[in-house]
Amino acid sequence: MTYLAKPRLHHPTLTKNKVGYTRRDYEGPVSTLCAGCGHDSISAAIIQACWELDIEPHRVAKLSGIGCSSKAPTYFLGASHGFNTVHGRMPSVLTGANLANRELMYLGVSGDGDSASIGLGQFANAMRRGVNMAYIVMNNGVYGLTKGQFSATADRGSKSKKGAINTDNPIDLVGIALQLGATYVARSFSGDKAQLVPLIKGALAHGGAAFIDVISPCVTFNNHGGSTKSYEYVRQHDEAVSVIDFVAPGGELSTEYAPGEVVEVAQQDGSVLRMRKLHEDYDPTDRYAAMSYMNSHAARGEVVTGLLYLDPLPTDLHTALNTCAQPLNTLGTAQLCPGSKALEKINAALR
C-alpha cells in the first residue's frame, strides 16, 4: 500500500492561525517512508513553518524529482499545487512555473542523488539564475530506493552498511550554492527542529534563491557506525554558527537566546532574521568568509549548521529578465502579440 489517507475529522479545539487553518490542514496522507526516516522530520518542519507563517496552502507550489526525498511532498501541504518531475529535472520545471506565475510561493524538494548527481547541472543553474524559490535537499548520502549505494554527497572514507569504504570526494551542495550566487544558504539537521523551522520560514520569505541542505539520516542504509550522515555522527559533530529566530512582519519581537552578540537582518518582505552568534567572528553576510569557515571546519570532520549566508537585498530571475509584474499566464493576446509594428521596432533596435 502506497497511500494511507488520514481522517478528515479535526478536533474542534485545534488552534487556528491568522488565515483560519489548523496545523492538520497543512498535512498530507500518512507517510509510507521507513519509521524514523529523517525526511519525515523535515516534512513536519515544513508543515510547522507554513502554519506559523499563515500561508494559505493553495498559494504554494511544491515540486520534486525522484527518490525517497521526492516522495516526501506527498506527506505535507496536501491542498497545495504539486508536480513530481523526472529524475534531476525539478529545478527547470520549477523555473518555468515560476516565470509563468510569479504569484505562487515555490518550494523545491530534492535529494542528494537527485540534485548532486543527475540533476547537478539543473541545481547549479537554478542557483546562478536566482530563481525565487526555497530549495530543500534532504541529504542522506545514499540511494535509499536502490538499496543503499553511496551518493555523490557521501564523505570520502565513510563506510557503507555492508562495510565498503567510499573512495570518491564528496560534492558539497552548500559550497556550490555559495559560489554560484544563492542569496540565502543554510545547512541543518533533521533532528534539530528548533533550528530547522526558522530556517525554512526565512527561506520561504526570502524573495530570492534560497537553499537549505538538511542532513537527513537514512535509518535503513546509512545510520550505522562509520557513516557521517547518521544521527549519532551529526549530533556529535554539529557545529552551529548561530541560534536563529524568524520574526514575521508585524509579529511579536520576542525570543530567547544563549549569551552572545545579536545580529538582525531585515528581508524584503519586512520579516527579520534575528541571529544570536555562537561564534563572535562569524559574519553571515560575508559570502566568501562563509565558504572559508565551512571548509575549514569540514576538514576537521565537523558539520557546520545554521544560516551560513544571507543577502538582505536579493534579486531574482524576474528582476534579471525585467518581466512584467502581471503573471505571464494571465496575459492575453493583445499583450503577447502586439502586432507587426512593435516587432519591427524590436528588430530595428537589434540592428
URFENQUI-V419252 format. One record per run of one state. SS is the DSSP state (helix for helix, strand for strand, loop for the rest). FROM is the first residue (numbers start at 1). TO is the last residue. If there is no record, write none. Layout:
# URFENQUI-V419252
{{SS;FROM;TO} {SS;FROM;TO}}
This chain:
# URFENQUI-V419252
{{loop;1;3} {strand;4;4} {loop;5;15} {strand;16;16} {loop;17;21} {strand;22;22} {helix;23;26} {strand;27;27} {loop;28;29} {strand;30;30} {loop;31;37} {helix;38;52} {loop;53;56} {helix;57;59} {strand;60;64} {loop;65;67} {helix;68;75} {strand;76;76} {loop;77;80} {strand;81;84} {loop;85;89} {helix;90;100} {loop;101;104} {strand;105;111} {helix;112;116} {loop;117;119} {helix;120;129} {loop;130;132} {strand;133;139} {loop;140;141} {strand;142;143} {helix;144;146} {loop;147;148} {strand;149;150} {loop;151;158} {strand;159;159} {loop;160;164} {strand;165;165} {loop;166;172} {helix;173;180} {loop;181;183} {strand;184;189} {loop;190;192} {helix;193;204} {loop;205;208} {strand;209;215} {loop;216;230} {helix;231;237} {strand;238;240} {loop;241;241} {strand;242;247} {loop;248;261} {strand;262;266} {loop;267;271} {strand;272;277} {loop;278;286} {helix;287;298} {loop;299;302} {strand;303;310} {loop;311;316} {helix;317;321} {loop;322;327} {helix;328;330} {loop;331;332} {helix;333;336} {loop;337;339} {helix;340;349} {loop;350;351}}
